[in-house]
Amino acid sequence: MPVIIYIVGVGHSGSTLLDLLLGSHSKAFSVGELVALSTTGRKMRQQRVLARPCDCGAPTKIECPIWSEVDRRLQQTCSTSLQTIEVESADPGEFRKVNHAIYEAIAEASGSPYIVESSKRTSRFERLVEAGFDVRPIHLLREPHGVVASHLRKGRDWRAPCWSYSRHAIRTRRLLAGRDHVRIRYEALATRPEQTLRDTMAWLGLDFEPEQLRFRSAIHHQLAGNRMRHSGDDSIRLDERWKTELSARQQRLISLYTLPARMLFPASGLPGGSR
């Protein structure tokens, strides 16, 4: 059974970048947001994801050499397919069965003993642990102003992501308490990518590979994630557009609304990672 490197965090925190960097290691395979393969209430999204071109250049995911092999193995081992699999099944037994099947199929098709998943959901992480999977959690944090500014660019209200940011931080703190994990700040990853990756790979028991920083040269097969994965540029830049996009009043209100989370995880020094 492969090791699952699971990225926990809120959306717009840099998880796609981290996923690409980790997935560019010779022993790792990145699946992106595996929760896209969930039929519960989101059947159309699952079909859209599979119908989109794969990052490797295949016209669709089903035509990708890796995902088509995963699909074949799923049909052989548990009578399901990428189009019908439910990785978020409410039944604990079924949840373990289908996730075991797809992780095994991905590991065998890719030849990788480590699978990087950036689904981010704390609920999924908790269920994977309860089901007995070998999950190595990476808690990715970004300053709330950058997260909220990303939501505002999409025309969303700023208050909802503020509340969600704090709730997620509190829940993540509880879930990871007493559990071996690494914490990475987006700001450290973007400004000190090599050192941050070196520390993270050492925690995983893997050697850092310089090729990880040239992640565009690797072939990726992420199911879903930020559109940056389609860019041809592998330069890593700190995104602090929020400093000019948010008014002084908005910045103060965001600081106030996210105070519980910022008190739990103070940003002083912006460490590259901590266990």
PyMOL commands that set and color helices and strands:
alter all, ss='L'
color gray80, all
select helices_A, chain A and resi 15-23+34-36+43-51+65-78+92-110+122-130+144-153+159-176+186-191+193-204+210-217+227-230+242-245+248-257+259-264
alter helices_A, ss='H'
color red, helices_A
select strands_A, chain A and resi 3-8+28-32+114-120+135-141+182-185
alter strands_A, ss='S'
color yellow, strands_A
deselect
rebuild
show_as cartoon
